[in-house]
Amino acid sequence: MLAQQLTPTAMDTWFSDCTPVELTDCRLVLCTSSELKQEIILKRFSDRIRGALFELFASDFELQVLTEDELGDLPSPHDSDGSLPEMAGYTFDHFIVGNSNRFAHAAAVAVSENPGKTYNPLFIYGNSGLGKTHLLLAIGNAIHEREPKKRIVYIKGDEFTNQLVRAIKNGSTEDFHNKYRNVDLFLVDDIQFIAGKQQTQNEFFHTFNSIYEAGNQIVITSDRPPLDMPTLDDRLRTRFEWGLMADIEPPDLETRMAITRNKAAQLGLMLSDDAVVFIADNITSNIRRLEGVIKKLTAYKEILNEVITIDSVKRAIKDVLKEGIFTPTPEIIIKETARYFGISEEEIRGQSRSKNVAMARQVSMYLIRTLTDRSLQAIGEQYEGRNHATVLSSIRKVENLIQTDSKTAIMVRDITSNINSSEQRV
C-alpha cells in the first residue's frame, strides 16, 4: 500500500533495507541501517505509514523506527503498563458532532459518565466508516482516564469467535471465561459477525449475562440493527434491545466540512474554504474516504512540495475514489464464507464431503460467480479437483435453494454483506 503512494526512487532510497521487527495490535517496529534513514522515515513518512496501517486494520498504531544498534533495547511486547494504546486518539474531543450522529454521541457521553447505570447495553449501528468505532473507543478512553484501574476489554465480533475456537482447541475455556466475563467495561465492535455461529452466540450470551448481572457496562457496534440480523439468536436480540439503540447516518454537508477542517488541522494542513467545500461536496457517505483525501493532500504537500489548489483536491479525490472501488476477490469470498460456516478455508477448497463443508463450498462458488467476473473454469481452479461442470452444478443448486428456501436466501445475503464489509477489515 505504501509503495503505491511513493515513487520507486523514494522506496529504494529509504526503505530498501528497512525490515519489520514487530507488529502487535497497537505497535509497528521497523529496523533500518542508519541514523539518517531513521530520521528521514520518522520525519517524512511516519504519518503515511500510520495512515496505511489505519486503512488496513482500522486502528491507530504507534510507529517505532530503530537502528540495528538499538534493537537490543526493544522492550518485550508483553511489558505493558496496563494502558490501552489501541484507543489512542479516539476521544470525544476529536469526534465531530452533527445532526447525523448527535444522538449516538450524546448516548456515548452519558454512558462514559455513568457506566453500568445509563443505557446498558448501548448498541450503536450504522454503515461502515461513519464513526461507530470512534465512539466505542471514546467511551473506553474517557472511563480509563477517569478510573485507570477499571478492567476494560475491546474486541471485534469475528475475533471473539477466533479466540473461542482457539480456547476450545487448547483446553483453555476457563481462561477465556475469566478474560471476558470479569470486566468493568466490555466494548464489542462489529457484533454482526457472530450471527449464525451457534457456539459463539451461546458463549456470548453467557458472557453478556455475567457482565450485565454484575452491573457493568456493555457497548456494542454493528452495521445493522438486531432486527436486521435474521440468524442472530433470539436471546441475544432481546438483550441487545434491553438498553438503548442509537444509529449513525451519513453526515450532512456542514458536518463533512467540519470533519474536513478538523482532519486537515490534525495533519498540519491549511485548506482554503473552496477546497473544504469541494471535498465535503464530493465525499458524502464515508468519513474514512474523506480522511483519505486529506492524507493524500498532505502527501502532495510534504513529498512533492506542492501548493494545494483545487486541482490538487480534484486529483486527490479521484485517486481515493479509485482506490475505494471494492471488488471482492475469490480469496475474500472463500474467507468470509468459511468464517460464516465456522470452518477453515482449506476445508472449503479441499475434498471434504461433510454436509456443512459441501454447502459452504457451493455457496462460495455461487458468490464468486455472482460477485466477480471469473469464468466457471477459473472458479474451479480455486478448489481441489473441481471442473467447470461441478462448479456449474453447485451454482445452480444454490440458485434453486435461494428461490425455494428463505433460510438459504438470508444466509447468502448475510455472507454477501460480510464480504462487502470486509473492505474495512483487510
C-alpha positions as CSV (number, residue, x, y, z in Angstrom):
1,M,0.0,0.0,0.0
2,L,2.8,2.4,0.9
3,A,4.7,1.5,-2.4
4,Q,1.6,2.6,-4.3
5,Q,1.9,6.1,-2.8
6,L,5.6,6.7,-3.1
7,T,7.9,6.9,-6.1
8,P,10.2,3.9,-6.8
9,T,13.2,6.2,-6.0
10,A,11.8,7.0,-2.6
11,M,11.1,3.4,-1.8
12,D,14.6,2.3,-2.9
13,T,16.4,5.1,-1.1
14,W,14.7,5.0,2.3
15,F,13.0,1.5,2.6
16,S,15.2,-0.9,0.6
17,D,16.9,-2.3,3.7
18,C,14.1,-1.4,6.2
19,T,12.7,-4.6,7.8
20,P,9.8,-5.1,10.2
21,V,10.7,-6.3,13.6
22,E,7.4,-6.4,15.5
23,L,3.7,-5.9,14.7
24,T,1.3,-6.0,17.6
25,D,-2.3,-4.8,18.0
26,C,-1.1,-1.3,18.5
27,R,2.6,-1.0,17.5
28,L,4.8,-1.4,14.4
29,V,8.6,-1.6,14.9
30,L,10.9,-1.2,11.9
31,C,14.7,-1.5,11.7
32,T,16.8,0.5,9.3
33,S,20.6,0.6,8.7
34,S,21.5,4.2,9.6
35,E,20.5,7.1,11.8
36,L,19.9,9.2,8.7
37,K,17.4,6.8,7.3
38,Q,15.8,6.5,10.8
39,E,15.4,10.3,10.9
40,I,14.0,10.7,7.4
41,I,11.5,7.9,7.8
42,L,10.2,9.3,11.1
43,K,10.1,12.9,9.9
44,R,8.8,12.4,6.3
45,F,6.9,9.1,6.2
46,S,5.6,8.3,9.7
47,D,2.2,9.8,9.1
48,R,2.0,7.9,5.8
49,I,2.9,4.6,7.4
50,R,0.4,5.1,10.2
51,G,-2.2,6.0,7.7
52,A,-1.6,2.9,5.7
53,L,-1.9,0.8,8.9
54,F,-5.1,2.5,9.8
55,E,-6.6,1.7,6.4
56,L,-5.5,-2.0,6.8
57,F,-6.6,-2.5,10.4
58,A,-9.0,0.4,11.2
59,S,-6.9,1.2,14.3
60,D,-4.2,3.7,15.3
61,F,-0.7,2.3,15.6
62,E,2.4,3.6,17.3
63,L,5.4,3.6,15.0
64,Q,9.0,2.9,16.1
65,V,12.0,3.0,13.8
66,L,15.2,1.6,15.3
67,T,18.7,1.3,14.0
68,E,20.5,-2.0,14.3
69,D,22.4,-0.8,17.4
70,E,19.1,-0.1,19.1
71,L,17.4,-3.4,18.6
72,G,18.7,-4.8,21.9
73,D,16.8,-2.1,23.8
74,L,13.4,-3.1,22.3
75,P,11.1,-3.9,25.2
76,S,9.1,-7.1,25.1
77,P,5.6,-6.8,23.7
78,H,4.3,-8.2,27.0
79,D,5.9,-5.4,29.1
80,S,2.7,-3.5,29.2
81,D,1.8,-0.8,31.8
82,G,-1.9,-1.8,31.6
83,S,-2.8,1.2,29.4
84,L,-4.9,0.9,26.3
85,P,-2.8,2.2,23.4
86,E,-5.2,0.8,20.8
87,M,-7.6,3.5,21.9
88,A,-5.2,6.4,21.4
89,G,-6.7,9.3,19.5
90,Y,-10.2,8.1,19.8
91,T,-11.7,10.7,22.2
92,F,-14.9,12.7,22.3
93,D,-12.9,15.9,21.7
94,H,-11.8,14.5,18.3
95,F,-15.3,13.5,17.3
96,I,-17.2,16.0,15.1
97,V,-20.8,16.1,16.1
98,G,-23.6,16.8,13.6
99,N,-27.3,16.1,13.1
100,S,-26.5,12.6,11.7
101,N,-24.7,11.4,14.9
102,R,-25.8,13.8,17.7
103,F,-28.0,11.2,19.4
104,A,-25.4,8.5,19.3
105,H,-22.7,10.9,20.6
106,A,-24.9,12.1,23.5
107,A,-25.7,8.5,24.4
108,A,-22.0,7.6,24.3
109,V,-21.1,10.5,26.6
110,A,-23.8,9.6,29.0
111,V,-22.6,6.0,29.2
112,S,-19.0,7.2,29.8
113,E,-20.1,9.4,32.7
114,N,-22.3,6.8,34.4
115,P,-21.2,3.3,33.2
116,G,-23.4,0.4,34.1
117,K,-26.4,2.6,35.1
118,T,-27.3,4.6,32.0
119,Y,-28.2,2.8,28.7
120,N,-26.9,-0.7,29.3
121,P,-26.2,-2.1,26.8
122,L,-25.6,0.7,24.4
123,F,-26.0,-0.6,20.8
124,I,-24.6,1.8,18.1
125,Y,-25.3,0.9,14.5
126,G,-24.7,2.3,11.0
127,N,-22.8,1.8,7.8
128,S,-19.0,1.4,7.8
129,G,-16.8,4.5,8.0
130,L,-19.3,6.7,10.0
131,G,-17.6,6.8,13.4
132,K,-19.1,3.9,15.4
133,T,-15.7,2.6,16.4
134,H,-14.6,6.1,17.3
135,L,-17.5,6.5,19.8
136,L,-16.9,3.0,21.1
137,L,-13.3,3.7,21.9
138,A,-14.0,7.2,23.1
139,I,-16.2,5.7,25.9
140,G,-13.3,3.4,26.8
141,N,-10.8,6.3,26.8
142,A,-13.0,8.5,29.0
143,I,-13.6,5.8,31.6
144,H,-9.9,4.8,31.5
145,E,-8.7,8.3,32.0
146,R,-11.1,8.9,35.0
147,E,-10.7,5.4,36.5
148,P,-7.5,3.8,35.2
149,K,-7.9,0.7,37.3
150,K,-11.2,-0.3,35.6
151,R,-10.9,-3.5,33.6
152,I,-11.7,-2.6,30.0
153,V,-11.8,-5.1,27.1
154,Y,-12.2,-4.3,23.5
155,I,-12.7,-7.0,20.8
156,K,-14.3,-7.4,17.4
157,G,-17.0,-9.9,16.8
158,D,-15.0,-12.2,14.5
159,E,-12.0,-12.2,16.8
160,F,-14.3,-13.3,19.7
161,T,-15.1,-16.3,17.6
162,N,-11.5,-16.9,16.7
163,Q,-10.4,-16.7,20.3
164,L,-13.2,-19.0,21.4
165,V,-12.2,-21.6,18.8
166,R,-8.6,-21.5,20.0
167,A,-9.6,-21.8,23.6
168,I,-11.7,-24.9,22.9
169,K,-8.9,-26.4,20.9
170,N,-6.3,-25.7,23.6
171,G,-8.5,-26.6,26.5
172,S,-8.3,-23.1,28.0
173,T,-12.0,-22.2,28.0
174,E,-11.8,-21.3,31.7
175,D,-9.2,-18.6,31.0
176,F,-11.4,-17.4,28.1
177,H,-14.3,-17.0,30.6
178,N,-12.2,-15.2,33.1
179,K,-10.9,-12.8,30.5
180,Y,-14.2,-11.7,29.1
181,R,-16.7,-12.2,31.9
182,N,-14.9,-10.4,34.7
183,V,-14.6,-6.9,33.2
184,D,-16.0,-3.5,34.1
185,L,-16.4,-2.3,30.5
186,F,-17.0,-4.6,27.6
187,L,-16.5,-3.0,24.1
188,V,-17.6,-5.1,21.2
189,D,-17.1,-4.0,17.6
190,D,-18.9,-5.5,14.6
191,I,-21.1,-7.8,16.5
192,Q,-22.9,-8.9,13.3
193,F,-20.1,-11.3,12.6
194,I,-21.2,-13.7,15.4
195,A,-24.7,-14.1,13.9
196,G,-25.4,-17.6,12.7
197,K,-22.5,-19.1,14.7
198,Q,-24.3,-21.0,17.3
199,Q,-21.5,-21.9,19.7
200,T,-20.1,-18.4,19.6
201,Q,-23.6,-16.9,20.2
202,N,-24.1,-19.3,23.2
203,E,-20.8,-18.2,24.7
204,F,-21.5,-14.5,24.1
205,F,-24.9,-15.0,25.7
206,H,-23.3,-16.2,28.9
207,T,-20.6,-13.5,28.7
208,F,-23.2,-10.8,28.3
209,N,-25.3,-12.1,31.3
210,S,-22.2,-12.3,33.6
211,I,-21.2,-8.7,32.8
212,Y,-24.7,-7.3,32.9
213,E,-25.7,-9.0,36.1
214,A,-22.6,-7.7,37.8
215,G,-23.8,-4.2,37.0
216,N,-21.0,-3.5,34.5
217,Q,-21.3,-1.7,31.1
218,I,-21.6,-3.3,27.7
219,V,-21.2,-1.2,24.5
220,I,-21.8,-2.9,21.1
221,T,-21.5,-1.7,17.5
222,S,-22.9,-3.2,14.3
223,D,-23.5,-2.3,10.7
224,R,-27.2,-3.1,11.2
225,P,-29.8,-3.2,14.0
226,P,-30.6,-6.5,15.7
227,L,-33.9,-6.9,13.8
228,D,-31.9,-7.0,10.5
229,M,-29.9,-10.0,11.6
230,P,-32.2,-12.9,11.0
231,T,-29.6,-15.5,12.0
232,L,-29.0,-13.8,15.4
233,D,-30.1,-15.8,18.4
234,D,-33.4,-14.5,19.7
235,R,-32.0,-14.5,23.3
236,L,-29.2,-12.1,22.1
237,R,-31.5,-10.0,20.1
238,T,-33.7,-9.4,23.1
239,R,-30.7,-8.5,25.3
240,F,-29.3,-6.1,22.7
241,E,-32.6,-4.3,22.8
242,W,-32.7,-4.0,26.6
243,G,-30.8,-0.8,26.7
244,L,-30.6,1.9,24.1
245,M,-30.1,1.6,20.3
246,A,-28.6,4.6,18.5
247,D,-28.0,4.8,14.8
248,I,-25.5,6.9,12.9
249,E,-26.4,8.3,9.5
250,P,-24.0,9.6,6.8
251,P,-23.0,13.2,7.8
252,D,-24.6,16.3,6.2
253,L,-22.6,18.8,4.2
254,E,-21.9,21.1,7.2
255,T,-20.7,18.2,9.3
256,R,-18.5,16.9,6.5
257,M,-17.0,20.4,6.1
258,A,-16.2,20.5,9.9
259,I,-14.7,17.0,9.7
260,T,-12.5,18.1,6.7
261,R,-11.2,21.1,8.6
262,N,-10.6,19.1,11.7
263,K,-8.7,16.3,10.0
264,A,-6.6,18.8,8.0
265,A,-5.7,20.7,11.1
266,Q,-4.6,17.5,12.9
267,L,-2.2,16.8,10.0
268,G,-1.0,20.4,9.9
269,L,-2.6,21.2,6.6
270,M,-4.3,24.5,5.8
271,L,-7.1,24.3,3.3
272,S,-9.0,27.2,1.6
273,D,-12.7,27.4,2.1
274,D,-13.2,26.5,-1.6
275,A,-11.1,23.3,-1.1
276,V,-13.1,22.3,2.0
277,V,-16.4,22.8,0.3
278,F,-15.3,20.8,-2.8
279,I,-14.1,17.9,-0.7
280,A,-17.2,17.8,1.5
281,D,-19.4,18.1,-1.5
282,N,-17.8,15.1,-3.3
283,I,-17.1,12.7,-0.4
284,T,-20.6,12.2,1.0
285,S,-21.0,8.8,2.7
286,N,-17.8,7.6,4.2
287,I,-15.6,9.5,6.7
288,R,-12.7,7.2,6.0
289,R,-12.6,8.2,2.4
290,L,-12.7,11.8,3.4
291,E,-9.7,11.2,5.7
292,G,-8.0,9.5,2.7
293,V,-8.3,12.7,0.7
294,I,-6.7,14.8,3.4
295,K,-3.8,12.3,3.8
296,K,-3.3,12.3,0.0
297,L,-3.2,16.1,0.0
298,T,-0.7,16.1,2.9
299,A,1.5,13.8,0.8
300,Y,1.3,16.1,-2.1
301,K,2.5,19.0,0.1
302,E,5.2,17.1,2.0
303,I,6.7,14.8,-0.6
304,L,6.1,16.8,-3.8
305,N,6.4,20.2,-2.2
306,E,3.2,21.1,-4.0
307,V,0.9,24.0,-3.2
308,I,-2.6,22.7,-2.5
309,T,-5.0,24.0,-5.1
310,I,-8.5,23.0,-6.3
311,D,-6.7,20.9,-9.0
312,S,-4.8,19.1,-6.3
313,V,-8.0,18.4,-4.4
314,K,-9.7,17.0,-7.6
315,R,-6.7,14.7,-8.2
316,A,-6.7,13.5,-4.6
317,I,-10.4,12.8,-4.7
318,K,-10.1,10.9,-8.0
319,D,-7.2,8.8,-6.5
320,V,-9.1,8.0,-3.3
321,L,-12.3,7.1,-5.1
322,K,-10.4,4.9,-7.5
323,E,-8.7,3.2,-4.5
324,G,-12.1,2.9,-2.8
325,I,-13.7,0.8,-5.5
326,F,-14.1,-2.6,-3.8
327,T,-14.3,-5.7,-5.9
328,P,-14.1,-8.8,-3.8
329,T,-11.6,-11.4,-4.8
330,P,-12.3,-15.2,-4.7
331,E,-9.9,-15.3,-1.7
332,I,-12.0,-12.8,0.2
333,I,-15.2,-14.6,-0.7
334,I,-13.9,-18.0,0.4
335,K,-12.5,-16.5,3.6
336,E,-15.8,-14.9,4.6
337,T,-17.8,-18.0,3.7
338,A,-15.5,-20.1,5.8
339,R,-15.9,-17.6,8.6
340,Y,-19.7,-17.7,8.4
341,F,-19.8,-21.6,8.4
342,G,-17.1,-21.8,11.2
343,I,-14.7,-23.9,9.1
344,S,-11.3,-23.3,7.6
345,E,-10.6,-22.0,4.1
346,E,-8.6,-25.2,3.5
347,E,-11.7,-27.3,4.1
348,I,-13.7,-25.3,1.6
349,R,-11.0,-25.7,-1.0
350,G,-10.4,-29.4,-0.2
351,Q,-12.1,-32.7,-0.7
352,S,-14.3,-33.0,2.5
353,R,-17.8,-34.2,1.7
354,S,-19.4,-33.4,5.1
355,K,-22.7,-31.6,4.7
356,N,-21.6,-28.4,6.3
357,V,-18.4,-28.1,4.2
358,A,-20.1,-29.1,1.0
359,M,-22.8,-26.4,1.5
360,A,-20.1,-23.8,2.3
361,R,-18.2,-24.8,-0.9
362,Q,-21.3,-24.5,-3.1
363,V,-22.2,-21.1,-1.6
364,S,-18.7,-19.8,-2.1
365,M,-18.8,-20.9,-5.8
366,Y,-22.1,-19.2,-6.3
367,L,-20.8,-15.9,-4.7
368,I,-17.6,-15.9,-6.7
369,R,-19.8,-16.3,-9.9
370,T,-22.2,-13.5,-8.9
371,L,-19.7,-11.0,-7.3
372,T,-16.8,-11.4,-9.7
373,D,-16.2,-11.8,-13.5
374,R,-14.5,-15.2,-13.0
375,S,-15.3,-17.9,-15.5
376,L,-16.5,-21.4,-14.4
377,Q,-13.1,-22.8,-15.2
378,A,-11.3,-20.1,-13.2
379,I,-13.7,-20.6,-10.2
380,G,-12.9,-24.4,-10.3
381,E,-9.2,-23.6,-10.1
382,Q,-9.8,-22.2,-6.6
383,Y,-10.8,-25.7,-5.4
384,E,-9.0,-29.0,-5.4
385,G,-10.2,-31.2,-8.3
386,R,-13.3,-29.2,-9.4
387,N,-14.0,-28.7,-13.0
388,H,-16.4,-26.3,-14.7
389,A,-19.3,-28.8,-14.7
390,T,-19.0,-29.3,-10.9
391,V,-19.0,-25.5,-10.4
392,L,-22.0,-25.0,-12.6
393,S,-23.9,-27.7,-10.8
394,S,-23.1,-26.1,-7.4
395,I,-24.2,-22.7,-8.6
396,R,-27.5,-24.0,-9.9
397,K,-28.2,-25.8,-6.7
398,V,-27.6,-22.6,-4.6
399,E,-29.7,-20.6,-7.1
400,N,-32.6,-23.1,-6.6
401,L,-32.3,-23.0,-2.8
402,I,-32.4,-19.2,-2.8
403,Q,-35.7,-19.3,-4.6
404,T,-37.3,-22.0,-2.5
405,D,-35.7,-21.8,0.9
406,S,-35.8,-18.5,2.9
407,K,-33.1,-19.6,5.3
408,T,-30.6,-20.1,2.4
409,A,-31.6,-16.7,0.9
410,I,-30.9,-15.0,4.3
411,M,-27.6,-16.9,4.7
412,V,-26.4,-15.8,1.2
413,R,-27.4,-12.2,1.9
414,D,-25.6,-12.2,5.2
415,I,-22.4,-13.6,3.8
416,T,-22.6,-11.1,0.9
417,S,-22.9,-8.3,3.5
418,N,-19.9,-9.6,5.4
419,I,-17.9,-9.8,2.2
420,N,-18.7,-6.1,1.4
421,S,-17.9,-5.1,5.0
422,S,-14.6,-6.9,4.7
423,E,-13.3,-3.8,2.7
424,Q,-13.0,-2.1,6.1
425,R,-11.2,-5.0,7.8
426,V,-8.5,-6.2,5.4
